[in-house]
Amino acid sequence: MPLKSEHIDAALVHLCQVDSIMSDLIRKAGPFTLKLNRNRFGMLVRSILSQQISTTAARAIRLRLDQLLLPDKLSAEAIANVTDEQLRAVGLSGQKVSYLRDLSARVLDNRLRLDRIGRMNDEAAIEHLIQVHGIGRWTAQMFLIFSLGRLDIFPHDDLTVRSSIRELYGLEELPDKQTSHEIAQLWSPYRSVASWYCWRLIEVKKDPTFAASQYPA
């Protein structure tokens, strides 16, 4: 379901009504400015590229990959038409090359139906995505939030979200899965929106004008 203004308005009203702490964060952080990434294949490639490296390094590799594929755009077909050596030359590890190969192959032979995934419910979509080598539950959840615009996804394994919950709710330690879910249950059915504001917390403290329109980098 695409993000619409009425969905966001309803989410903000709900979050402010049920959670005074989240209400205060929303007031400080300002409007919800998430912009969906409609390039579903590209979003998954970006997620794979960014694993275990810095944002700067991931962006550099992505730009070199785009250059390698010219005049074609990033797609499963374009990935299939370059060699492993060419992919390694733009900065991809051997493991990430294998992940991109698996992702591309699954798209090309229709084992991964990115054209239909928007019709699946949240859990079915996650299960469909994690069949791809290199895509775990967190990556699938990011895809649902930032590509499909699903409103009630709670990525409890996300370190920034957990760190923000610890700070916002005055916890001594990072919350475990049970504690995180207990707090986030108040936010349902708009846990994606609340999670986005948790990502905003660090930037709000540094620069309230920062707009976290995209995550991960």
ROMAR-426059 format. One record per residue: residue in three letters; x, y, z of N, C-alpha, C, O, CB in turn. Coordinates in steps of 0.1 Angstrom, whole numbers, padded with zeros to 4 digits, always signed. Glycine has a CB too. Layout:
<sites>
ALAXYZXYZXYZXYZXYZ/...
</sites>
This chain:
<sites>
MET+0008-0012+0000+0000+0000+0000+0009+0012+0000+0017+0014+0009-0010+0000+0012/PRO+0007+0021-0010+0016+0033-0011+0013+0043+0001+0002+0043+0006+0014+0040-0024/LEU+0023+0050+0005+0021+0060+0015+0012+0072+0010+0016+0078+0000+0034+0065+0021/LYS+0002+0074+0017-0007+0086+0013-0008+0095+0025-0006+0091+0037-0021+0081+0009/SER-0011+0108+0022-0011+0118+0033-0021+0114+0044-0019+0117+0056-0014+0131+0027/GLU-0032+0108+0040-0042+0105+0050-0037+0093+0059-0041+0093+0071-0055+0100+0044/HIS-0029+0084+0054-0023+0074+0062-0013+0080+0072-0013+0076+0084-0016+0063+0053/ILE-0005+0089+0068+0005+0095+0076-0002+0104+0087+0002+0104+0099+0014+0104+0068/ASP-0012+0111+0083-0020+0120+0092-0026+0111+0103-0025+0114+0115-0031+0128+0085/ALA-0032+0100+0099-0038+0090+0109-0027+0084+0118-0029+0083+0130-0045+0079+0102/ALA-0015+0081+0113-0004+0076+0120+0001+0086+0131+0002+0082+0143+0007+0071+0111/LEU+0002+0098+0127+0008+0108+0136-0002+0111+0148+0001+0112+0159+0011+0121+0129/VAL-0015+0111+0144-0025+0113+0154-0025+0102+0164-0026+0104+0176-0039+0115+0148/HIS-0025+0090+0159-0025+0078+0168-0013+0077+0177-0014+0075+0189-0025+0065+0159/LEU-0001+0080+0171+0011+0079+0179+0011+0090+0190+0016+0087+0201+0024+0080+0170/CYS+0007+0101+0187+0006+0112+0197-0004+0109+0208-0002+0114+0219+0003+0125+0190/GLN-0014+0102+0205-0025+0099+0214-0021+0088+0224-0024+0088+0236-0038+0095+0207/VAL-0013+0078+0219-0011+0066+0227+0003+0067+0234+0005+0059+0243-0011+0054+0218/ASP+0012+0076+0230+0025+0076+0236+0030+0090+0237+0034+0096+0227+0035+0067+0227/SER+0031+0095+0249+0035+0109+0251+0050+0111+0248+0054+0122+0243+0033+0113+0265/ILE+0058+0100+0250+0072+0101+0246+0074+0102+0231+0082+0111+0226+0080+0089+0252/MET+0067+0094+0224+0067+0095+0209+0061+0108+0204+0066+0114+0194+0060+0083+0203/SER+0051+0113+0211+0045+0125+0207+0055+0137+0208+0056+0145+0199+0033+0128+0216/ASP+0063+0137+0219+0073+0147+0221+0084+0146+0210+0089+0156+0205+0080+0146+0234/LEU+0088+0134+0206+0098+0132+0196+0093+0137+0182+0100+0144+0175+0102+0117+0194/ILE+0080+0134+0179+0074+0139+0167+0074+0154+0166+0077+0160+0156+0060+0133+0165/ARG+0071+0160+0177+0070+0175+0178+0084+0180+0175+0085+0190+0168+0065+0179+0192/LYS+0094+0174+0180+0108+0179+0178+0113+0176+0164+0120+0184+0158+0117+0174+0189/ALA+0110+0165+0159+0115+0160+0146+0108+0166+0134+0114+0168+0124+0114+0145+0145/GLY+0095+0170+0136+0088+0176+0125+0081+0166+0116+0079+0155+0120+0097+0185+0117/PRO+0078+0170+0104+0070+0162+0094+0077+0149+0091+0089+0147+0091+0067+0170+0082/PHE+0068+0139+0088+0073+0126+0083+0076+0127+0068+0067+0130+0060+0062+0115+0085/THR+0089+0126+0064+0093+0129+0051+0098+0117+0043+0106+0119+0033+0103+0140+0051/LEU+0095+0105+0048+0101+0093+0041+0096+0093+0026+0084+0095+0023+0096+0080+0048/LYS+0105+0090+0017+0102+0089+0003+0104+0075-0001+0115+0070+0001+0110+0099-0006/LEU+0095+0069-0008+0096+0055-0012+0105+0053-0023+0106+0062-0033+0082+0049-0015/ASN+0113+0042-0023+0122+0039-0034+0114+0029-0043+0112+0017-0039+0135+0032-0029/ARG+0110+0033-0054+0101+0025-0063+0109+0015-0071+0103+0006-0077+0093+0034-0072/ASN+0122+0016-0071+0131+0007-0079+0133-0005-0069+0143-0005-0062+0144+0013-0084/ARG+0125-0015-0070+0125-0026-0060+0138-0034-0062+0145-0037-0052+0114-0035-0062/PHE+0142-0037-0074+0155-0045-0076+0167-0036-0071+0175-0041-0064+0157-0049-0090/GLY+0167-0023-0074+0178-0015-0070+0178-0013-0055+0189-0012-0049+0176-0001-0076/MET+0167-0013-0048+0167-0012-0034+0174-0024-0028+0181-0023-0018+0152-0011-0029/LEU+0171-0036-0033+0177-0048-0027+0192-0049-0030+0200-0053-0022+0170-0061-0033/VAL+0196-0044-0042+0210-0043-0045+0217-0034-0035+0228-0037-0030+0212-0039-0060/ARG+0211-0022-0033+0217-0013-0024+0219-0019-0010+0229-0017-0003+0208+0000-0023/SER+0209-0026-0006+0209-0032+0008+0221-0042+0009+0228-0043+0019+0196-0040+0011/ILE+0223-0050-0002+0234-0060-0002+0247-0052-0002+0256-0056+0005+0233-0069-0014/LEU+0248-0042-0010+0261-0035-0011+0265-0028+0002+0277-0027+0005+0260-0024-0022/SER+0255-0024+0010+0258-0017+0022+0261-0025+0034+0264-0020+0045+0246-0008+0025/GLN+0260-0038+0033+0262-0047+0044+0277-0047+0049+0286-0049+0041+0259-0062+0040/GLN+0278-0044+0062+0291-0044+0069+0302-0035+0064+0314-0037+0066+0296-0058+0068/ILE+0298-0024+0057+0307-0014+0053+0301+0000+0055+0289+0001+0058+0311-0015+0037/SER+0309+0010+0055+0304+0024+0058+0295+0029+0047+0295+0024+0035+0315+0033+0059/THR+0287+0039+0050+0278+0045+0040+0286+0050+0029+0282+0049+0017+0269+0056+0047/THR+0297+0057+0032+0305+0063+0021+0310+0052+0011+0310+0054-0001+0317+0071+0027/ALA+0315+0041+0017+0321+0031+0009+0310+0024+0000+0312+0021-0012+0327+0020+0017/ALA+0298+0022+0006+0287+0016-0001+0283+0025-0013+0280+0020-0024+0275+0013+0008/ARG+0282+0038-0010+0278+0047-0021+0288+0047-0032+0284+0048-0044+0276+0062-0015/ALA+0301+0047-0029+0311+0047-0039+0310+0034-0048+0311+0035-0060+0325+0048-0033/ILE+0308+0023-0042+0307+0010-0049+0294+0011-0058+0295+0007-0070+0306-0002-0040/ARG+0283+0017-0053+0271+0017-0061+0273+0026-0073+0268+0023-0084+0260+0023-0052/LEU+0280+0037-0072+0283+0046-0083+0292+0039-0093+0289+0040-0105+0289+0059-0079/ARG+0302+0032-0089+0310+0024-0098+0302+0013-0105+0305+0010-0117+0323+0018-0091/LEU+0293+0007-0098+0285-0004-0104+0276+0003-0115+0275-0003-0126+0276-0011-0093/ASP+0270+0014-0112+0262+0021-0122+0270+0024-0135+0265+0022-0146+0256+0034-0116/GLN+0282+0028-0133+0291+0031-0144+0294+0019-0152+0294+0019-0164+0304+0038-0139/LEU+0297+0008-0145+0300-0005-0152+0289-0009-0161+0291-0014-0172+0303-0015-0141/LEU+0276-0007-0156+0265-0013-0164+0260-0004-0175+0252-0008-0183+0253-0014-0154/LEU+0266+0008-0176+0262+0017-0187+0264+0011-0201+0274+0003-0202+0269+0031-0186/PRO+0256+0013-0211+0244+0022-0211+0232+0017-0205+0221+0023-0204+0241+0026-0225/ASP+0233+0005-0199+0221-0001-0193+0219+0004-0179+0229+0009-0173+0222-0016-0192/LYS+0207+0004-0173+0205+0007-0160+0206-0005-0151+0205-0016-0156+0191+0014-0158/LEU+0207-0003-0138+0208-0014-0129+0195-0023-0130+0184-0018-0128+0210-0009-0114/SER+0198-0036-0133+0187-0045-0134+0192-0059-0133+0205-0061-0134+0179-0043-0148/ALA+0184-0069-0132+0188-0083-0131+0195-0087-0144+0205-0094-0144+0177-0092-0128/GLU+0190-0082-0156+0196-0085-0169+0210-0079-0170+0219-0086-0175+0187-0080-0180/ALA+0211-0067-0165+0224-0060-0167+0234-0067-0158+0246-0068-0162+0223-0046-0163/ILE+0231-0071-0146+0240-0078-0137+0244-0092-0144+0256-0095-0143+0234-0081-0123/ALA+0235-0098-0150+0238-0111-0156+0247-0110-0168+0254-0120-0172+0225-0118-0161/ASN+0248-0098-0173+0256-0096-0185+0271-0092-0182+0278-0089-0192+0250-0086-0194/VAL+0274-0091-0170+0288-0087-0166+0295-0099-0159+0287-0108-0153+0289-0074-0158/THR+0308-0099-0159+0315-0111-0153+0317-0108-0138+0316-0097-0133+0328-0113-0160/ASP+0320-0119-0131+0324-0118-0117+0336-0109-0115+0336-0101-0105+0326-0132-0111/GLU+0345-0110-0124+0357-0102-0123+0354-0087-0124+0360-0079-0117+0367-0106-0134/GLN+0345-0083-0133+0341-0070-0134+0334-0065-0121+0336-0053-0117+0331-0068-0146/LEU+0326-0073-0115+0319-0069-0103+0329-0068-0092+0328-0059-0083+0308-0080-0099/ARG+0339-0077-0091+0349-0075-0081+0357-0062-0083+0361-0056-0073+0358-0088-0081/ALA+0359-0058-0095+0367-0047-0098+0361-0034-0093+0368-0024-0091+0370-0046-0113/VAL+0347-0033-0092+0341-0021-0087+0341-0021-0071+0336-0011-0066+0327-0020-0092/GLY+0346-0032-0065+0347-0031-0051+0339-0042-0043+0339-0042-0031+0344-0018-0046/LEU+0332-0050-0050+0324-0060-0044+0332-0072-0039+0341-0077-0046+0313-0065-0053/SER+0329-0077-0027+0336-0089-0022+0331-0101-0030+0320-0100-0037+0334-0091-0007/GLY+0338-0112-0030+0333-0124-0036+0320-0129-0031+0311-0133-0039+0343-0136-0034/GLN+0317-0127-0018+0304-0131-0012+0293-0122-0017+0282-0127-0021+0305-0130+0003/LYS+0296-0109-0018+0285-0101-0023+0282-0103-0038+0271-0101-0043+0289-0086-0021/VAL+0293-0106-0046+0290-0110-0060+0281-0122-0060+0272-0122-0068+0304-0114-0067/SER+0283-0132-0052+0274-0144-0052+0260-0140-0048+0250-0146-0053+0280-0154-0042/TYR+0259-0130-0039+0245-0126-0035+0238-0119-0046+0226-0121-0049+0246-0116-0023/LEU+0245-0110-0054+0239-0104-0065+0236-0114-0076+0226-0112-0083+0249-0093-0071/ARG+0244-0124-0078+0241-0134-0088+0228-0142-0084+0220-0144-0092+0253-0144-0089/ASP+0227-0145-0071+0215-0152-0067+0202-0144-0068+0192-0148-0073+0216-0157-0052/LEU+0204-0131-0064+0192-0122-0065+0188-0120-0080+0176-0121-0083+0196-0108-0060/SER+0198-0118-0089+0195-0116-0103+0189-0129-0109+0179-0128-0117+0207-0112-0111/ALA+0194-0140-0106+0189-0153-0111+0175-0155-0107+0167-0160-0115+0198-0164-0107/ARG+0172-0152-0095+0158-0155-0090+0148-0145-0096+0137-0149-0098+0158-0153-0075/VAL+0152-0133-0099+0144-0124-0106+0141-0128-0120+0130-0128-0125+0149-0109-0106/LEU+0152-0133-0127+0151-0136-0141+0143-0149-0143+0136-0150-0153+0165-0138-0147/ASP+0144-0158-0134+0136-0171-0136+0123-0171-0128+0116-0181-0127+0144-0183-0132/ASN+0119-0159-0123+0106-0157-0116+0104-0164-0103+0093-0166-0098+0095-0161-0125/ARG+0115-0169-0097+0114-0174-0083+0112-0162-0074+0105-0164-0063+0127-0182-0079/LEU+0117-0151-0077+0115-0139-0069+0106-0129-0077+0110-0124-0087+0128-0132-0064/ARG+0094-0127-0073+0084-0119-0081+0083-0105-0074+0074-0102-0067+0070-0126-0081/LEU+0092-0097-0078+0092-0083-0073+0080-0075-0079+0075-0066-0073+0105-0076-0076/ASP+0075-0080-0090+0063-0074-0096+0050-0077-0089+0040-0070-0090+0062-0078-0111/ARG+0051-0088-0081+0038-0092-0074+0040-0091-0058+0030-0093-0051+0035-0106-0077/ILE+0051-0088-0053+0054-0088-0039+0045-0078-0032+0042-0080-0020+0068-0086-0036/GLY+0041-0067-0038+0033-0057-0032+0019-0062-0029+0012-0056-0020+0032-0045-0041/ARG+0015-0073-0035+0002-0079-0032+0002-0089-0020-0008-0093-0015-0003-0086-0044/MET+0014-0092-0015+0015-0101-0004+0014-0094+0009+0016-0082+0010+0029-0108-0004/ASN+0009-0101+0020+0009-0095+0033+0023-0094+0038+0033-0100+0032+0000-0104+0043/ASP+0025-0087+0049+0039-0084+0054+0047-0096+0056+0058-0097+0051+0038-0076+0067/GLU+0042-0106+0063+0050-0118+0067+0053-0126+0054+0064-0132+0053+0043-0126+0077/ALA+0043-0127+0045+0046-0135+0033+0056-0128+0024+0065-0135+0019+0032-0136+0025/ALA+0056-0115+0024+0066-0108+0016+0080-0110+0022+0090-0112+0015+0063-0093+0015/ILE+0081-0109+0035+0094-0112+0042+0099-0126+0039+0111-0127+0035+0093-0109+0057/GLU+0091-0135+0040+0095-0149+0038+0099-0151+0023+0108-0159+0020+0083-0159+0041/HIS+0092-0144+0014+0096-0145+0000+0110-0139-0002+0118-0145-0010+0085-0138-0009/LEU+0113-0128+0004+0126-0121+0002+0137-0129+0008+0148-0129+0003+0125-0107+0008/ILE+0135-0134+0020+0147-0140+0027+0151-0153+0021+0161-0160+0025+0143-0143+0041/GLN+0145-0158+0010+0150-0169+0003+0162-0166-0005+0170-0174-0009+0139-0175-0007/VAL+0164-0153-0008+0176-0148-0015+0188-0148-0006+0187-0143+0005+0173-0134-0021/HIS+0199-0154-0011+0211-0154-0004+0216-0139-0001+0216-0131-0010+0222-0161-0011/GLY+0219-0136+0011+0223-0123+0015+0212-0114+0019+0215-0102+0023+0230-0117+0003/ILE+0200-0118+0019+0188-0110+0024+0183-0117+0036+0177-0128+0035+0178-0108+0013/GLY+0184-0110+0047+0179-0115+0060+0166-0108+0063+0161-0100+0056+0189-0114+0071/ARG+0161-0110+0075+0148-0104+0079+0149-0089+0080+0140-0082+0076+0144-0110+0093/TRP+0160-0084+0086+0162-0069+0087+0161-0063+0073+0154-0053+0071+0175-0065+0094/THR+0169-0068+0063+0169-0063+0050+0155-0063+0044+0150-0054+0037+0179-0070+0041/ALA+0148-0074+0046+0134-0076+0041+0125-0065+0047+0116-0059+0040+0129-0090+0043/GLN+0127-0063+0060+0118-0053+0067+0121-0039+0061+0112-0031+0060+0121-0053+0082/MET+0134-0036+0059+0137-0023+0053+0130-0021+0039+0126-0010+0035+0152-0021+0051/PHE+0130-0032+0031+0124-0032+0018+0109-0029+0020+0103-0021+0012+0126-0045+0011/LEU+0102-0035+0029+0088-0033+0031+0085-0019+0035+0075-0013+0031+0083-0043+0042/ILE+0094-0013+0044+0091+0001+0048+0095+0010+0037+0086+0019+0033+0100+0004+0060/PHE+0107+0009+0031+0112+0020+0022+0109+0018+0008+0111+0027-0001+0126+0021+0024/SER+0104+0006+0004+0100+0004-0010+0085+0001-0012+0079+0007-0021+0108-0008-0016/LEU+0080-0007-0003+0065-0010-0004+0057+0000+0004+0044+0000+0002+0063-0024+0001/GLY+0063+0007+0014+0055+0017+0022+0046+0010+0032+0035+0016+0035+0047+0025+0013/ARG+0050-0001+0037+0041-0008+0047+0042+0000+0060+0053+0004+0064+0046-0023+0049/LEU+0031+0002+0067+0030+0011+0078+0033+0004+0092+0035+0011+0101+0017+0017+0078/ASP+0032-0009+0093+0033-0015+0106+0044-0025+0107+0042-0036+0112+0020-0022+0109/ILE+0056-0021+0103+0068-0030+0104+0076-0025+0115+0079-0013+0116+0076-0030+0090/PHE+0081-0034+0124+0089-0030+0135+0102-0038+0134+0103-0050+0137+0082-0032+0148/PRO+0113-0031+0130+0126-0038+0129+0134-0039+0142+0143-0031+0144+0135-0031+0118/HIS+0130-0048+0151+0135-0048+0164+0150-0051+0165+0156-0048+0175+0128-0058+0173/ASP+0156-0057+0154+0170-0059+0154+0178-0047+0150+0191-0048+0150+0173-0071+0144/ASP+0172-0036+0146+0179-0025+0141+0185-0018+0153+0178-0014+0163+0170-0015+0134/LEU+0199-0016+0153+0206-0011+0164+0202+0004+0167+0200+0008+0179+0221-0011+0162/THR+0200+0012+0157+0196+0026+0159+0182+0027+0166+0180+0035+0175+0196+0033+0146/VAL+0173+0018+0161+0159+0018+0168+0160+0014+0182+0154+0020+0191+0150+0008+0160/ARG+0168+0004+0185+0170-0001+0199+0176+0010+0208+0173+0012+0219+0177-0014+0200/SER+0187+0016+0202+0194+0027+0210+0184+0038+0213+0185+0044+0223+0206+0031+0202/SER+0176+0042+0203+0167+0053+0205+0156+0049+0216+0153+0057+0224+0160+0056+0192/ILE+0152+0037+0215+0142+0032+0225+0148+0033+0239+0142+0038+0249+0137+0018+0222/ARG+0161+0029+0240+0168+0029+0253+0168+0044+0258+0165+0046+0270+0182+0024+0252/GLU+0172+0053+0250+0173+0067+0254+0159+0073+0257+0158+0080+0267+0180+0075+0243/LEU+0150+0071+0248+0137+0077+0249+0130+0073+0262+0123+0081+0269+0128+0074+0237/TYR+0131+0060+0265+0123+0054+0276+0131+0052+0289+0127+0045+0298+0117+0041+0271/GLY+0143+0057+0289+0151+0057+0301+0156+0043+0305+0156+0041+0317+0144+0064+0312/LEU+0159+0035+0296+0163+0021+0299+0178+0021+0302+0186+0029+0297+0160+0011+0288/GLU+0182+0012+0311+0196+0011+0315+0205+0004+0304+0216+0008+0302+0198+0004+0328/GLU+0198-0005+0297+0205-0012+0286+0197-0013+0274+0185-0009+0273+0208-0027+0291/LEU+0204-0017+0263+0196-0019+0250+0185-0029+0253+0187-0039+0259+0205-0024+0239/PRO+0173-0025+0248+0161-0034+0251+0163-0047+0243+0167-0047+0231+0148-0028+0247/ASP+0159-0058+0249+0159-0071+0242+0146-0071+0233+0138-0062+0233+0159-0083+0251/LYS+0144-0082+0226+0133-0084+0216+0120-0082+0223+0111-0075+0219+0134-0097+0209/GLN+0118-0089+0235+0105-0088+0242+0102-0074+0246+0091-0069+0245+0105-0097+0254/THR+0112-0067+0252+0110-0053+0257+0107-0044+0246+0098-0035+0247+0122-0049+0265/SER+0115-0045+0235+0112-0037+0223+0098-0038+0218+0092-0029+0215+0123-0040+0212/HIS+0094-0051+0217+0080-0053+0211+0070-0048+0221+0059-0044+0217+0078-0068+0209/GLU+0072-0049+0234+0062-0044+0243+0060-0029+0242+0049-0024+0243+0066-0048+0258/ILE+0071-0022+0240+0070-0008+0238+0064-0004+0225+0055+0004+0224+0084-0001+0239/ALA+0068-0012+0215+0063-0009+0201+0049-0013+0199+0042-0008+0190+0072-0016+0191/GLN+0044-0021+0207+0030-0026+0206+0020-0014+0207+0010-0014+0200+0026-0036+0216/LEU+0024-0004+0215+0016+0008+0216+0014+0015+0202+0004+0021+0199+0021+0018+0226/TRP+0025+0014+0194+0025+0021+0181+0017+0015+0170+0013+0021+0161+0039+0023+0177/SER+0014+0002+0172+0006-0005+0161-0007+0001+0159-0014+0005+0169+0005-0020+0165/PRO-0012+0003+0147-0007-0003+0134+0002+0006+0126+0002+0006+0114-0019-0007+0126/TYR+0010+0015+0133+0019+0024+0126+0033+0023+0131+0040+0033+0133+0013+0038+0128/ARG+0038+0011+0133+0051+0009+0139+0062+0014+0129+0073+0017+0134+0053-0005+0143/SER+0060+0013+0116+0070+0018+0107+0072+0033+0109+0084+0038+0108+0065+0015+0092/VAL+0062+0040+0111+0063+0055+0113+0070+0058+0125+0079+0067+0126+0049+0061+0113/ALA+0067+0051+0136+0074+0053+0149+0089+0049+0148+0097+0056+0153+0067+0045+0160/SER+0092+0039+0140+0105+0034+0139+0113+0045+0131+0125+0048+0134+0106+0021+0131/TRP+0107+0051+0121+0113+0062+0113+0117+0073+0123+0128+0079+0122+0104+0067+0102/TYR+0108+0077+0132+0111+0087+0141+0122+0083+0151+0130+0091+0156+0099+0091+0149/CYS+0123+0070+0154+0135+0065+0162+0148+0067+0155+0158+0071+0161+0133+0050+0166/TRP+0148+0065+0142+0160+0068+0134+0163+0083+0134+0175+0087+0133+0158+0063+0119/ARG+0153+0091+0134+0155+0105+0134+0161+0111+0147+0167+0121+0147+0141+0112+0132/LEU+0160+0103+0158+0164+0109+0171+0178+0114+0171+0181+0125+0176+0162+0098+0182/ILE+0188+0106+0166+0202+0110+0166+0204+0123+0159+0211+0132+0163+0211+0099+0160/GLU+0197+0124+0147+0199+0136+0139+0192+0148+0145+0196+0159+0144+0194+0134+0125/VAL+0180+0145+0152+0173+0156+0158+0182+0163+0169+0182+0175+0171+0160+0151+0165/LYS+0190+0154+0176+0199+0159+0186+0210+0168+0180+0215+0177+0186+0204+0148+0195/LYS+0214+0164+0168+0225+0171+0162+0220+0183+0154+0226+0194+0155+0233+0162+0153/ASP+0210+0181+0146+0205+0191+0137+0190+0188+0134+0186+0179+0127+0212+0191+0123/PRO+0181+0196+0141+0167+0194+0140+0161+0195+0125+0150+0191+0123+0159+0203+0149/THR+0169+0202+0116+0164+0204+0103+0167+0192+0094+0163+0192+0082+0170+0216+0097/PHE+0175+0182+0099+0179+0171+0090+0166+0163+0087+0157+0160+0095+0189+0162+0098/ALA+0165+0159+0074+0153+0151+0069+0158+0137+0066+0164+0135+0056+0146+0158+0057/ALA+0154+0127+0074+0158+0113+0071+0148+0107+0061+0140+0099+0065+0158+0105+0084/SER+0149+0111+0049+0140+0106+0038+0143+0092+0034+0134+0085+0029+0140+0116+0027/GLN+0155+0088+0036+0159+0075+0032+0167+0068+0042+0176+0074+0049+0167+0076+0018/TYR+0165+0055+0044+0173+0047+0053+0171+0032+0048+0159+0029+0046+0169+0049+0068/PRO+0181+0024+0047+0195+0027+0050+0201+0035+0038+0194+0037+0028+0203+0014+0052/ALA+0213+0039+0040+0220+0047+0030+0221+0041+0016+0226+0047+0007+0234+0052+0034/
</sites>
